[in-house]
Amino acid sequence: MELALTPFAGFGVGYLMDRLLGTLPLFTIIWVVLAVVGTFVKLYLHYDAEMKAHDAASPWGRARARAEQGAAQS
């Protein structure tokens, strides 16, 4: 849903700006591109944080964290 609605909202904002300023395709294209890029950046950062949390909670993640902590204390 987020992947579909965010670019659509960007299209709406850009289209309204273009209609008000008389620059029809310029702001529409800019807002749609910003919406798509922003959506994928948000999805990537959320995925990365979830995977780091999942890895830290796993047995191999805890062992690595303990090893890194021990190396830092030495």
CHARMM internal coordinates of N, CA and C (Angstrom, degrees):
IC EDIT
DIST 1 N 1 CA 1.4343
DIST 1 CA 1 C 1.5292
ANGL 1 N 1 CA 1 C 110.51
DIST 1 C 2 N 1.3227
ANGL 1 CA 1 C 2 N 114.93
DIHE 1 N 1 CA 1 C 2 N -42.61
DIST 2 N 2 CA 1.4564
ANGL 1 C 2 N 2 CA 119.83
DIHE 1 CA 1 C 2 N 2 CA -179.47
DIST 2 CA 2 C 1.5282
ANGL 2 N 2 CA 2 C 111.55
DIHE 1 C 2 N 2 CA 2 C -64.55
DIST 2 C 3 N 1.3238
ANGL 2 CA 2 C 3 N 116.45
DIHE 2 N 2 CA 2 C 3 N -37.23
DIST 3 N 3 CA 1.4629
ANGL 2 C 3 N 3 CA 120.07
DIHE 2 CA 2 C 3 N 3 CA 179.88
DIST 3 CA 3 C 1.5258
ANGL 3 N 3 CA 3 C 111.85
DIHE 2 C 3 N 3 CA 3 C -66.00
DIST 3 C 4 N 1.3061
ANGL 3 CA 3 C 4 N 117.72
DIHE 3 N 3 CA 3 C 4 N -27.40
DIST 4 N 4 CA 1.4620
ANGL 3 C 4 N 4 CA 120.76
DIHE 3 CA 3 C 4 N 4 CA -178.71
DIST 4 CA 4 C 1.5297
ANGL 4 N 4 CA 4 C 112.05
DIHE 3 C 4 N 4 CA 4 C -90.78
DIST 4 C 5 N 1.3189
ANGL 4 CA 4 C 5 N 117.42
DIHE 4 N 4 CA 4 C 5 N -40.45
DIST 5 N 5 CA 1.4622
ANGL 4 C 5 N 5 CA 119.83
DIHE 4 CA 4 C 5 N 5 CA -173.16
DIST 5 CA 5 C 1.5208
ANGL 5 N 5 CA 5 C 114.23
DIHE 4 C 5 N 5 CA 5 C -78.81
DIST 5 C 6 N 1.3054
ANGL 5 CA 5 C 6 N 118.42
DIHE 5 N 5 CA 5 C 6 N -33.05
DIST 6 N 6 CA 1.4597
ANGL 5 C 6 N 6 CA 119.87
DIHE 5 CA 5 C 6 N 6 CA -178.52
DIST 6 CA 6 C 1.5264
ANGL 6 N 6 CA 6 C 112.01
DIHE 5 C 6 N 6 CA 6 C -64.83
DIST 6 C 7 N 1.3457
ANGL 6 CA 6 C 7 N 120.10
DIHE 6 N 6 CA 6 C 7 N -49.11
DIST 7 N 7 CA 1.4692
ANGL 6 C 7 N 7 CA 118.50
DIHE 6 CA 6 C 7 N 7 CA 175.56
DIST 7 CA 7 C 1.5312
ANGL 7 N 7 CA 7 C 112.88
DIHE 6 C 7 N 7 CA 7 C -63.33
DIST 7 C 8 N 1.3230
ANGL 7 CA 7 C 8 N 116.86
DIHE 7 N 7 CA 7 C 8 N -33.07
DIST 8 N 8 CA 1.4629
ANGL 7 C 8 N 8 CA 120.12
DIHE 7 CA 7 C 8 N 8 CA 177.54
DIST 8 CA 8 C 1.5248
ANGL 8 N 8 CA 8 C 110.25
DIHE 7 C 8 N 8 CA 8 C -64.97
DIST 8 C 9 N 1.3362
ANGL 8 CA 8 C 9 N 117.66
DIHE 8 N 8 CA 8 C 9 N -41.29
DIST 9 N 9 CA 1.4615
ANGL 8 C 9 N 9 CA 121.25
DIHE 8 CA 8 C 9 N 9 CA 176.63
DIST 9 CA 9 C 1.5286
ANGL 9 N 9 CA 9 C 110.37
DIHE 8 C 9 N 9 CA 9 C -65.38
DIST 9 C 10 N 1.3323
ANGL 9 CA 9 C 10 N 116.93
DIHE 9 N 9 CA 9 C 10 N -40.03
DIST 10 N 10 CA 1.4685
ANGL 9 C 10 N 10 CA 120.55
DIHE 9 CA 9 C 10 N 10 CA 176.13
DIST 10 CA 10 C 1.5156
ANGL 10 N 10 CA 10 C 111.52
DIHE 9 C 10 N 10 CA 10 C -61.87
DIST 10 C 11 N 1.3352
ANGL 10 CA 10 C 11 N 116.03
DIHE 10 N 10 CA 10 C 11 N -38.96
DIST 11 N 11 CA 1.4628
ANGL 10 C 11 N 11 CA 120.28
DIHE 10 CA 10 C 11 N 11 CA 176.54
DIST 11 CA 11 C 1.5244
ANGL 11 N 11 CA 11 C 110.23
DIHE 10 C 11 N 11 CA 11 C -61.78
DIST 11 C 12 N 1.3182
ANGL 11 CA 11 C 12 N 116.53
DIHE 11 N 11 CA 11 C 12 N -44.07
DIST 12 N 12 CA 1.4626
ANGL 11 C 12 N 12 CA 120.32
DIHE 11 CA 11 C 12 N 12 CA -178.98
DIST 12 CA 12 C 1.5181
ANGL 12 N 12 CA 12 C 112.30
DIHE 11 C 12 N 12 CA 12 C -63.32
DIST 12 C 13 N 1.3200
ANGL 12 CA 12 C 13 N 116.99
DIHE 12 N 12 CA 12 C 13 N -45.83
DIST 13 N 13 CA 1.4651
ANGL 12 C 13 N 13 CA 120.99
DIHE 12 CA 12 C 13 N 13 CA 179.32
DIST 13 CA 13 C 1.5316
ANGL 13 N 13 CA 13 C 110.29
DIHE 12 C 13 N 13 CA 13 C -63.85
DIST 13 C 14 N 1.3204
ANGL 13 CA 13 C 14 N 116.50
DIHE 13 N 13 CA 13 C 14 N -46.23
DIST 14 N 14 CA 1.4559
ANGL 13 C 14 N 14 CA 120.20
DIHE 13 CA 13 C 14 N 14 CA 179.65
DIST 14 CA 14 C 1.5135
ANGL 14 N 14 CA 14 C 112.66
DIHE 13 C 14 N 14 CA 14 C -63.20
DIST 14 C 15 N 1.3262
ANGL 14 CA 14 C 15 N 116.67
DIHE 14 N 14 CA 14 C 15 N -40.31
DIST 15 N 15 CA 1.4644
ANGL 14 C 15 N 15 CA 120.69
DIHE 14 CA 14 C 15 N 15 CA -179.88
DIST 15 CA 15 C 1.5267
ANGL 15 N 15 CA 15 C 110.71
DIHE 14 C 15 N 15 CA 15 C -65.43
DIST 15 C 16 N 1.3393
ANGL 15 CA 15 C 16 N 116.65
DIHE 15 N 15 CA 15 C 16 N -42.41
DIST 16 N 16 CA 1.4642
ANGL 15 C 16 N 16 CA 119.53
DIHE 15 CA 15 C 16 N 16 CA 177.71
DIST 16 CA 16 C 1.5241
ANGL 16 N 16 CA 16 C 111.57
DIHE 15 C 16 N 16 CA 16 C -63.17
DIST 16 C 17 N 1.3206
ANGL 16 CA 16 C 17 N 117.20
DIHE 16 N 16 CA 16 C 17 N -41.52
DIST 17 N 17 CA 1.4639
ANGL 16 C 17 N 17 CA 120.24
DIHE 16 CA 16 C 17 N 17 CA 177.55
DIST 17 CA 17 C 1.5269
ANGL 17 N 17 CA 17 C 110.74
DIHE 16 C 17 N 17 CA 17 C -63.48
DIST 17 C 18 N 1.3266
ANGL 17 CA 17 C 18 N 116.36
DIHE 17 N 17 CA 17 C 18 N -42.26
DIST 18 N 18 CA 1.4568
ANGL 17 C 18 N 18 CA 119.89
DIHE 17 CA 17 C 18 N 18 CA 179.26
DIST 18 CA 18 C 1.5194
ANGL 18 N 18 CA 18 C 111.81
DIHE 17 C 18 N 18 CA 18 C -63.57
DIST 18 C 19 N 1.3270
ANGL 18 CA 18 C 19 N 116.60
DIHE 18 N 18 CA 18 C 19 N -40.56
DIST 19 N 19 CA 1.4706
ANGL 18 C 19 N 19 CA 119.80
DIHE 18 CA 18 C 19 N 19 CA 179.74
DIST 19 CA 19 C 1.5317
ANGL 19 N 19 CA 19 C 110.63
DIHE 18 C 19 N 19 CA 19 C -65.58
DIST 19 C 20 N 1.3309
ANGL 19 CA 19 C 20 N 116.80
DIHE 19 N 19 CA 19 C 20 N -38.68
DIST 20 N 20 CA 1.4652
ANGL 19 C 20 N 20 CA 119.98
DIHE 19 CA 19 C 20 N 20 CA -179.66
DIST 20 CA 20 C 1.5222
ANGL 20 N 20 CA 20 C 112.02
DIHE 19 C 20 N 20 CA 20 C -71.82
DIST 20 C 21 N 1.3308
ANGL 20 CA 20 C 21 N 116.91
DIHE 20 N 20 CA 20 C 21 N -37.51
DIST 21 N 21 CA 1.4681
ANGL 20 C 21 N 21 CA 120.80
DIHE 20 CA 20 C 21 N 21 CA -175.27
DIST 21 CA 21 C 1.5244
ANGL 21 N 21 CA 21 C 113.25
DIHE 20 C 21 N 21 CA 21 C -96.05
DIST 21 C 22 N 1.3168
ANGL 21 CA 21 C 22 N 117.94
DIHE 21 N 21 CA 21 C 22 N -11.90
DIST 22 N 22 CA 1.4575
ANGL 21 C 22 N 22 CA 121.21
DIHE 21 CA 21 C 22 N 22 CA 179.03
DIST 22 CA 22 C 1.5194
ANGL 22 N 22 CA 22 C 114.40
DIHE 21 C 22 N 22 CA 22 C 77.42
DIST 22 C 23 N 1.3056
ANGL 22 CA 22 C 23 N 117.37
DIHE 22 N 22 CA 22 C 23 N 25.63
DIST 23 N 23 CA 1.4714
ANGL 22 C 23 N 23 CA 122.14
DIHE 22 CA 22 C 23 N 23 CA -179.89
DIST 23 CA 23 C 1.5199
ANGL 23 N 23 CA 23 C 109.32
DIHE 22 C 23 N 23 CA 23 C -118.27
DIST 23 C 24 N 1.3237
ANGL 23 CA 23 C 24 N 116.26
DIHE 23 N 23 CA 23 C 24 N 64.06
DIST 24 N 24 CA 1.4609
ANGL 23 C 24 N 24 CA 121.70
DIHE 23 CA 23 C 24 N 24 CA -162.28
DIST 24 CA 24 C 1.5291
ANGL 24 N 24 CA 24 C 117.69
DIHE 23 C 24 N 24 CA 24 C -43.87
DIST 24 C 25 N 1.3121
ANGL 24 CA 24 C 25 N 124.59
DIHE 24 N 24 CA 24 C 25 N -59.37
DIST 25 N 25 CA 1.4693
ANGL 24 C 25 N 25 CA 115.70
DIHE 24 CA 24 C 25 N 25 CA -173.84
DIST 25 CA 25 C 1.5258
ANGL 25 N 25 CA 25 C 114.82
DIHE 24 C 25 N 25 CA 25 C -86.61
DIST 25 C 26 N 1.3240
ANGL 25 CA 25 C 26 N 118.81
DIHE 25 N 25 CA 25 C 26 N -12.69
DIST 26 N 26 CA 1.4658
ANGL 25 C 26 N 26 CA 121.79
DIHE 25 CA 25 C 26 N 26 CA -169.86
DIST 26 CA 26 C 1.5308
ANGL 26 N 26 CA 26 C 113.25
DIHE 25 C 26 N 26 CA 26 C -62.09
DIST 26 C 27 N 1.3160
ANGL 26 CA 26 C 27 N 118.18
DIHE 26 N 26 CA 26 C 27 N -62.49
DIST 27 N 27 CA 1.4567
ANGL 26 C 27 N 27 CA 120.68
DIHE 26 CA 26 C 27 N 27 CA -175.64
DIST 27 CA 27 C 1.5247
ANGL 27 N 27 CA 27 C 112.53
DIHE 26 C 27 N 27 CA 27 C -72.06
DIST 27 C 28 N 1.3095
ANGL 27 CA 27 C 28 N 117.31
DIHE 27 N 27 CA 27 C 28 N -27.06
DIST 28 N 28 CA 1.4637
ANGL 27 C 28 N 28 CA 119.93
DIHE 27 CA 27 C 28 N 28 CA 175.88
DIST 28 CA 28 C 1.5185
ANGL 28 N 28 CA 28 C 109.95
DIHE 27 C 28 N 28 CA 28 C -61.98
DIST 28 C 29 N 1.3275
ANGL 28 CA 28 C 29 N 116.74
DIHE 28 N 28 CA 28 C 29 N -47.84
DIST 29 N 29 CA 1.4675
ANGL 28 C 29 N 29 CA 121.23
DIHE 28 CA 28 C 29 N 29 CA 179.82
DIST 29 CA 29 C 1.5231
ANGL 29 N 29 CA 29 C 110.58
DIHE 28 C 29 N 29 CA 29 C -64.34
DIST 29 C 30 N 1.3229
ANGL 29 CA 29 C 30 N 116.96
DIHE 29 N 29 CA 29 C 30 N -44.77
DIST 30 N 30 CA 1.4685
ANGL 29 C 30 N 30 CA 121.00
DIHE 29 CA 29 C 30 N 30 CA -178.07
DIST 30 CA 30 C 1.5319
ANGL 30 N 30 CA 30 C 110.55
DIHE 29 C 30 N 30 CA 30 C -61.57
DIST 30 C 31 N 1.3349
ANGL 30 CA 30 C 31 N 118.33
DIHE 30 N 30 CA 30 C 31 N -46.84
DIST 31 N 31 CA 1.4653
ANGL 30 C 31 N 31 CA 121.39
DIHE 30 CA 30 C 31 N 31 CA -177.41
DIST 31 CA 31 C 1.5217
ANGL 31 N 31 CA 31 C 112.19
DIHE 30 C 31 N 31 CA 31 C -68.59
DIST 31 C 32 N 1.3256
ANGL 31 CA 31 C 32 N 117.32
DIHE 31 N 31 CA 31 C 32 N -36.59
DIST 32 N 32 CA 1.4692
ANGL 31 C 32 N 32 CA 119.21
DIHE 31 CA 31 C 32 N 32 CA 178.26
DIST 32 CA 32 C 1.5281
ANGL 32 N 32 CA 32 C 110.04
DIHE 31 C 32 N 32 CA 32 C -66.95
DIST 32 C 33 N 1.3254
ANGL 32 CA 32 C 33 N 116.92
DIHE 32 N 32 CA 32 C 33 N -44.13
DIST 33 N 33 CA 1.4705
ANGL 32 C 33 N 33 CA 119.99
DIHE 32 CA 32 C 33 N 33 CA 178.95
DIST 33 CA 33 C 1.5265
ANGL 33 N 33 CA 33 C 110.49
DIHE 32 C 33 N 33 CA 33 C -63.06
DIST 33 C 34 N 1.3241
ANGL 33 CA 33 C 34 N 117.70
DIHE 33 N 33 CA 33 C 34 N -44.54
DIST 34 N 34 CA 1.4669
ANGL 33 C 34 N 34 CA 120.52
DIHE 33 CA 33 C 34 N 34 CA 177.84
DIST 34 CA 34 C 1.5293
ANGL 34 N 34 CA 34 C 111.63
DIHE 33 C 34 N 34 CA 34 C -61.64
DIST 34 C 35 N 1.3200
ANGL 34 CA 34 C 35 N 117.15
DIHE 34 N 34 CA 34 C 35 N -39.35
DIST 35 N 35 CA 1.4660
ANGL 34 C 35 N 35 CA 120.58
DIHE 34 CA 34 C 35 N 35 CA 179.26
DIST 35 CA 35 C 1.5243
ANGL 35 N 35 CA 35 C 111.40
DIHE 34 C 35 N 35 CA 35 C -65.53
DIST 35 C 36 N 1.3249
ANGL 35 CA 35 C 36 N 117.12
DIHE 35 N 35 CA 35 C 36 N -42.92
DIST 36 N 36 CA 1.4702
ANGL 35 C 36 N 36 CA 120.65
DIHE 35 CA 35 C 36 N 36 CA -179.65
DIST 36 CA 36 C 1.5237
ANGL 36 N 36 CA 36 C 110.27
DIHE 35 C 36 N 36 CA 36 C -66.67
DIST 36 C 37 N 1.3226
ANGL 36 CA 36 C 37 N 117.15
DIHE 36 N 36 CA 36 C 37 N -47.70
DIST 37 N 37 CA 1.4695
ANGL 36 C 37 N 37 CA 120.84
DIHE 36 CA 36 C 37 N 37 CA -179.54
DIST 37 CA 37 C 1.5261
ANGL 37 N 37 CA 37 C 110.18
DIHE 36 C 37 N 37 CA 37 C -63.32
DIST 37 C 38 N 1.3238
ANGL 37 CA 37 C 38 N 117.47
DIHE 37 N 37 CA 37 C 38 N -44.54
DIST 38 N 38 CA 1.4592
ANGL 37 C 38 N 38 CA 120.90
DIHE 37 CA 37 C 38 N 38 CA 178.89
DIST 38 CA 38 C 1.5121
ANGL 38 N 38 CA 38 C 112.92
DIHE 37 C 38 N 38 CA 38 C -61.47
DIST 38 C 39 N 1.3270
ANGL 38 CA 38 C 39 N 116.92
DIHE 38 N 38 CA 38 C 39 N -39.10
DIST 39 N 39 CA 1.4540
ANGL 38 C 39 N 39 CA 120.83
DIHE 38 CA 38 C 39 N 39 CA 178.52
DIST 39 CA 39 C 1.5192
ANGL 39 N 39 CA 39 C 111.24
DIHE 38 C 39 N 39 CA 39 C -64.45
DIST 39 C 40 N 1.3292
ANGL 39 CA 39 C 40 N 117.01
DIHE 39 N 39 CA 39 C 40 N -44.52
DIST 40 N 40 CA 1.4594
ANGL 39 C 40 N 40 CA 119.02
DIHE 39 CA 39 C 40 N 40 CA -179.60
DIST 40 CA 40 C 1.5230
ANGL 40 N 40 CA 40 C 112.19
DIHE 39 C 40 N 40 CA 40 C -70.42
DIST 40 C 41 N 1.3183
ANGL 40 CA 40 C 41 N 118.48
DIHE 40 N 40 CA 40 C 41 N -34.43
DIST 41 N 41 CA 1.4658
ANGL 40 C 41 N 41 CA 120.27
DIHE 40 CA 40 C 41 N 41 CA 175.89
DIST 41 CA 41 C 1.5228
ANGL 41 N 41 CA 41 C 110.04
DIHE 40 C 41 N 41 CA 41 C -64.53
DIST 41 C 42 N 1.3369
ANGL 41 CA 41 C 42 N 116.81
DIHE 41 N 41 CA 41 C 42 N -43.82
DIST 42 N 42 CA 1.4652
ANGL 41 C 42 N 42 CA 120.18
DIHE 41 CA 41 C 42 N 42 CA 178.01
DIST 42 CA 42 C 1.5227
ANGL 42 N 42 CA 42 C 111.62
DIHE 41 C 42 N 42 CA 42 C -61.70
DIST 42 C 43 N 1.3254
ANGL 42 CA 42 C 43 N 116.64
DIHE 42 N 42 CA 42 C 43 N -44.12
DIST 43 N 43 CA 1.4604
ANGL 42 C 43 N 43 CA 120.27
DIHE 42 CA 42 C 43 N 43 CA 178.94
DIST 43 CA 43 C 1.5351
ANGL 43 N 43 CA 43 C 111.36
DIHE 42 C 43 N 43 CA 43 C -62.88
DIST 43 C 44 N 1.3191
ANGL 43 CA 43 C 44 N 117.29
DIHE 43 N 43 CA 43 C 44 N -41.15
DIST 44 N 44 CA 1.4624
ANGL 43 C 44 N 44 CA 120.48
DIHE 43 CA 43 C 44 N 44 CA 179.80
DIST 44 CA 44 C 1.5260
ANGL 44 N 44 CA 44 C 110.88
DIHE 43 C 44 N 44 CA 44 C -65.33
DIST 44 C 45 N 1.3294
ANGL 44 CA 44 C 45 N 117.28
DIHE 44 N 44 CA 44 C 45 N -45.99
DIST 45 N 45 CA 1.4608
ANGL 44 C 45 N 45 CA 119.70
DIHE 44 CA 44 C 45 N 45 CA -178.88
DIST 45 CA 45 C 1.5283
ANGL 45 N 45 CA 45 C 111.71
DIHE 44 C 45 N 45 CA 45 C -64.66
DIST 45 C 46 N 1.3203
ANGL 45 CA 45 C 46 N 116.89
DIHE 45 N 45 CA 45 C 46 N -38.74
DIST 46 N 46 CA 1.4651
ANGL 45 C 46 N 46 CA 120.58
DIHE 45 CA 45 C 46 N 46 CA 177.42
DIST 46 CA 46 C 1.5348
ANGL 46 N 46 CA 46 C 110.26
DIHE 45 C 46 N 46 CA 46 C -65.38
DIST 46 C 47 N 1.3229
ANGL 46 CA 46 C 47 N 116.49
DIHE 46 N 46 CA 46 C 47 N -44.05
DIST 47 N 47 CA 1.4654
ANGL 46 C 47 N 47 CA 120.67
DIHE 46 CA 46 C 47 N 47 CA 178.43
DIST 47 CA 47 C 1.5238
ANGL 47 N 47 CA 47 C 110.83
DIHE 46 C 47 N 47 CA 47 C -61.60
DIST 47 C 48 N 1.3220
ANGL 47 CA 47 C 48 N 117.12
DIHE 47 N 47 CA 47 C 48 N -43.82
DIST 48 N 48 CA 1.4586
ANGL 47 C 48 N 48 CA 121.46
DIHE 47 CA 47 C 48 N 48 CA -178.96
DIST 48 CA 48 C 1.5349
ANGL 48 N 48 CA 48 C 110.81
DIHE 47 C 48 N 48 CA 48 C -62.55
DIST 48 C 49 N 1.3282
ANGL 48 CA 48 C 49 N 117.09
DIHE 48 N 48 CA 48 C 49 N -43.39
DIST 49 N 49 CA 1.4672
ANGL 48 C 49 N 49 CA 120.42
DIHE 48 CA 48 C 49 N 49 CA 179.23
DIST 49 CA 49 C 1.5305
ANGL 49 N 49 CA 49 C 111.02
DIHE 48 C 49 N 49 CA 49 C -65.71
DIST 49 C 50 N 1.3208
ANGL 49 CA 49 C 50 N 117.46
DIHE 49 N 49 CA 49 C 50 N -40.51
DIST 50 N 50 CA 1.4628
ANGL 49 C 50 N 50 CA 120.79
DIHE 49 CA 49 C 50 N 50 CA 178.30
DIST 50 CA 50 C 1.5312
ANGL 50 N 50 CA 50 C 111.21
DIHE 49 C 50 N 50 CA 50 C -64.34
DIST 50 C 51 N 1.3113
ANGL 50 CA 50 C 51 N 117.68
DIHE 50 N 50 CA 50 C 51 N -40.92
DIST 51 N 51 CA 1.4628
ANGL 50 C 51 N 51 CA 120.73
DIHE 50 CA 50 C 51 N 51 CA -179.52
DIST 51 CA 51 C 1.5268
ANGL 51 N 51 CA 51 C 111.26
DIHE 50 C 51 N 51 CA 51 C -69.23
DIST 51 C 52 N 1.3222
ANGL 51 CA 51 C 52 N 117.81
DIHE 51 N 51 CA 51 C 52 N -36.47
DIST 52 N 52 CA 1.4629
ANGL 51 C 52 N 52 CA 120.16
DIHE 51 CA 51 C 52 N 52 CA 176.43
DIST 52 CA 52 C 1.5253
ANGL 52 N 52 CA 52 C 110.67
DIHE 51 C 52 N 52 CA 52 C -65.70
DIST 52 C 53 N 1.3306
ANGL 52 CA 52 C 53 N 117.14
DIHE 52 N 52 CA 52 C 53 N -40.90
DIST 53 N 53 CA 1.4684
ANGL 52 C 53 N 53 CA 120.57
DIHE 52 CA 52 C 53 N 53 CA 177.45
DIST 53 CA 53 C 1.5229
ANGL 53 N 53 CA 53 C 110.63
DIHE 52 C 53 N 53 CA 53 C -65.78
DIST 53 C 54 N 1.3204
ANGL 53 CA 53 C 54 N 116.92
DIHE 53 N 53 CA 53 C 54 N -40.88
DIST 54 N 54 CA 1.4581
ANGL 53 C 54 N 54 CA 121.17
DIHE 53 CA 53 C 54 N 54 CA 178.31
DIST 54 CA 54 C 1.5264
ANGL 54 N 54 CA 54 C 110.83
DIHE 53 C 54 N 54 CA 54 C -64.31
DIST 54 C 55 N 1.3136
ANGL 54 CA 54 C 55 N 116.32
DIHE 54 N 54 CA 54 C 55 N -42.11
DIST 55 N 55 CA 1.4591
ANGL 54 C 55 N 55 CA 120.79
DIHE 54 CA 54 C 55 N 55 CA 179.57
DIST 55 CA 55 C 1.5281
ANGL 55 N 55 CA 55 C 110.94
DIHE 54 C 55 N 55 CA 55 C -66.35
DIST 55 C 56 N 1.3116
ANGL 55 CA 55 C 56 N 117.18
DIHE 55 N 55 CA 55 C 56 N -39.72
DIST 56 N 56 CA 1.4665
ANGL 55 C 56 N 56 CA 120.34
DIHE 55 CA 55 C 56 N 56 CA 179.87
DIST 56 CA 56 C 1.5242
ANGL 56 N 56 CA 56 C 111.62
DIHE 55 C 56 N 56 CA 56 C -67.06
DIST 56 C 57 N 1.3198
ANGL 56 CA 56 C 57 N 117.31
DIHE 56 N 56 CA 56 C 57 N -29.57
DIST 57 N 57 CA 1.4654
ANGL 56 C 57 N 57 CA 120.70
DIHE 56 CA 56 C 57 N 57 CA -179.42
DIST 57 CA 57 C 1.5194
ANGL 57 N 57 CA 57 C 112.67
DIHE 56 C 57 N 57 CA 57 C -83.00
DIST 57 C 58 N 1.3053
ANGL 57 CA 57 C 58 N 117.89
DIHE 57 N 57 CA 57 C 58 N -13.10
DIST 58 N 58 CA 1.4631
ANGL 57 C 58 N 58 CA 121.08
DIHE 57 CA 57 C 58 N 58 CA -177.56
DIST 58 CA 58 C 1.5241
ANGL 58 N 58 CA 58 C 110.62
DIHE 57 C 58 N 58 CA 58 C -82.49
DIST 58 C 59 N 1.3118
ANGL 58 CA 58 C 59 N 118.15
DIHE 58 N 58 CA 58 C 59 N 159.25
DIST 59 N 59 CA 1.4658
ANGL 58 C 59 N 59 CA 121.11
DIHE 58 CA 58 C 59 N 59 CA -178.90
DIST 59 CA 59 C 1.5363
ANGL 59 N 59 CA 59 C 112.70
DIHE 58 C 59 N 59 CA 59 C -59.00
DIST 59 C 60 N 1.3172
ANGL 59 CA 59 C 60 N 117.68
DIHE 59 N 59 CA 59 C 60 N -41.13
DIST 60 N 60 CA 1.4614
ANGL 59 C 60 N 60 CA 119.62
DIHE 59 CA 59 C 60 N 60 CA -180.00
DIST 60 CA 60 C 1.5261
ANGL 60 N 60 CA 60 C 110.91
DIHE 59 C 60 N 60 CA 60 C -70.73
DIST 60 C 61 N 1.3197
ANGL 60 CA 60 C 61 N 118.04
DIHE 60 N 60 CA 60 C 61 N -28.03
DIST 61 N 61 CA 1.4601
ANGL 60 C 61 N 61 CA 121.34
DIHE 60 CA 60 C 61 N 61 CA 177.90
DIST 61 CA 61 C 1.5161
ANGL 61 N 61 CA 61 C 111.64
DIHE 60 C 61 N 61 CA 61 C -71.81
DIST 61 C 62 N 1.3371
ANGL 61 CA 61 C 62 N 117.08
DIHE 61 N 61 CA 61 C 62 N -40.13
DIST 62 N 62 CA 1.4667
ANGL 61 C 62 N 62 CA 120.15
DIHE 61 CA 61 C 62 N 62 CA 179.04
DIST 62 CA 62 C 1.5202
ANGL 62 N 62 CA 62 C 110.65
DIHE 61 C 62 N 62 CA 62 C -66.88
DIST 62 C 63 N 1.3305
ANGL 62 CA 62 C 63 N 117.88
DIHE 62 N 62 CA 62 C 63 N -39.60
DIST 63 N 63 CA 1.4660
ANGL 62 C 63 N 63 CA 120.86
DIHE 62 CA 62 C 63 N 63 CA 179.73
DIST 63 CA 63 C 1.5295
ANGL 63 N 63 CA 63 C 110.18
DIHE 62 C 63 N 63 CA 63 C -64.15
DIST 63 C 64 N 1.3227
ANGL 63 CA 63 C 64 N 116.67
DIHE 63 N 63 CA 63 C 64 N -41.13
DIST 64 N 64 CA 1.4680
ANGL 63 C 64 N 64 CA 119.83
DIHE 63 CA 63 C 64 N 64 CA 179.57
DIST 64 CA 64 C 1.5214
ANGL 64 N 64 CA 64 C 110.17
DIHE 63 C 64 N 64 CA 64 C -67.19
DIST 64 C 65 N 1.3345
ANGL 64 CA 64 C 65 N 117.63
DIHE 64 N 64 CA 64 C 65 N -39.22
DIST 65 N 65 CA 1.4615
ANGL 64 C 65 N 65 CA 121.11
DIHE 64 CA 64 C 65 N 65 CA -179.94
DIST 65 CA 65 C 1.5259
ANGL 65 N 65 CA 65 C 110.26
DIHE 64 C 65 N 65 CA 65 C -64.47
DIST 65 C 66 N 1.3505
ANGL 65 CA 65 C 66 N 116.62
DIHE 65 N 65 CA 65 C 66 N -40.75
DIST 66 N 66 CA 1.4593
ANGL 65 C 66 N 66 CA 119.68
DIHE 65 CA 65 C 66 N 66 CA 177.60
DIST 66 CA 66 C 1.5249
ANGL 66 N 66 CA 66 C 111.15
DIHE 65 C 66 N 66 CA 66 C -64.91
DIST 66 C 67 N 1.3286
ANGL 66 CA 66 C 67 N 117.77
DIHE 66 N 66 CA 66 C 67 N -40.56
DIST 67 N 67 CA 1.4523
ANGL 66 C 67 N 67 CA 121.29
DIHE 66 CA 66 C 67 N 67 CA 178.61
DIST 67 CA 67 C 1.5262
ANGL 67 N 67 CA 67 C 111.50
DIHE 66 C 67 N 67 CA 67 C -64.09
DIST 67 C 68 N 1.3192
ANGL 67 CA 67 C 68 N 116.79
DIHE 67 N 67 CA 67 C 68 N -41.64
DIST 68 N 68 CA 1.4641
ANGL 67 C 68 N 68 CA 120.40
DIHE 67 CA 67 C 68 N 68 CA 178.33
DIST 68 CA 68 C 1.5222
ANGL 68 N 68 CA 68 C 110.98
DIHE 67 C 68 N 68 CA 68 C -67.52
DIST 68 C 69 N 1.3272
ANGL 68 CA 68 C 69 N 116.57
DIHE 68 N 68 CA 68 C 69 N -37.55
DIST 69 N 69 CA 1.4622
ANGL 68 C 69 N 69 CA 120.42
DIHE 68 CA 68 C 69 N 69 CA 178.94
DIST 69 CA 69 C 1.5310
ANGL 69 N 69 CA 69 C 109.87
DIHE 68 C 69 N 69 CA 69 C -66.93
DIST 69 C 70 N 1.3213
ANGL 69 CA 69 C 70 N 117.31
DIHE 69 N 69 CA 69 C 70 N -41.21
DIST 70 N 70 CA 1.4558
ANGL 69 C 70 N 70 CA 120.70
DIHE 69 CA 69 C 70 N 70 CA 177.94
DIST 70 CA 70 C 1.5145
ANGL 70 N 70 CA 70 C 112.10
DIHE 69 C 70 N 70 CA 70 C -65.04
DIST 70 C 71 N 1.3341
ANGL 70 CA 70 C 71 N 117.43
DIHE 70 N 70 CA 70 C 71 N -37.99
DIST 71 N 71 CA 1.4564
ANGL 70 C 71 N 71 CA 120.87
DIHE 70 CA 70 C 71 N 71 CA 178.29
DIST 71 CA 71 C 1.5260
ANGL 71 N 71 CA 71 C 110.82
DIHE 70 C 71 N 71 CA 71 C -68.28
DIST 71 C 72 N 1.3109
ANGL 71 CA 71 C 72 N 117.63
DIHE 71 N 71 CA 71 C 72 N -33.84
DIST 72 N 72 CA 1.4592
ANGL 71 C 72 N 72 CA 121.72
DIHE 71 CA 71 C 72 N 72 CA -179.27
DIST 72 CA 72 C 1.5215
ANGL 72 N 72 CA 72 C 110.90
DIHE 71 C 72 N 72 CA 72 C -71.57
DIST 72 C 73 N 1.3396
ANGL 72 CA 72 C 73 N 117.50
DIHE 72 N 72 CA 72 C 73 N -31.03
DIST 73 N 73 CA 1.4656
ANGL 72 C 73 N 73 CA 121.29
DIHE 72 CA 72 C 73 N 73 CA -178.84
DIST 73 CA 73 C 1.5197
ANGL 73 N 73 CA 73 C 110.98
DIHE 72 C 73 N 73 CA 73 C -78.46
DIST 73 C 74 N 1.3055
ANGL 73 CA 73 C 74 N 118.63
DIHE 73 N 73 CA 73 C 74 N -22.92
DIST 74 N 74 CA 1.4725
ANGL 73 C 74 N 74 CA 121.38
DIHE 73 CA 73 C 74 N 74 CA -176.70
DIST 74 CA 74 C 1.4999
ANGL 74 N 74 CA 74 C 112.85
DIHE 73 C 74 N 74 CA 74 C -77.49
END
COOR INIT
IC SEED 1 N 1 CA 1 C
IC BUILD
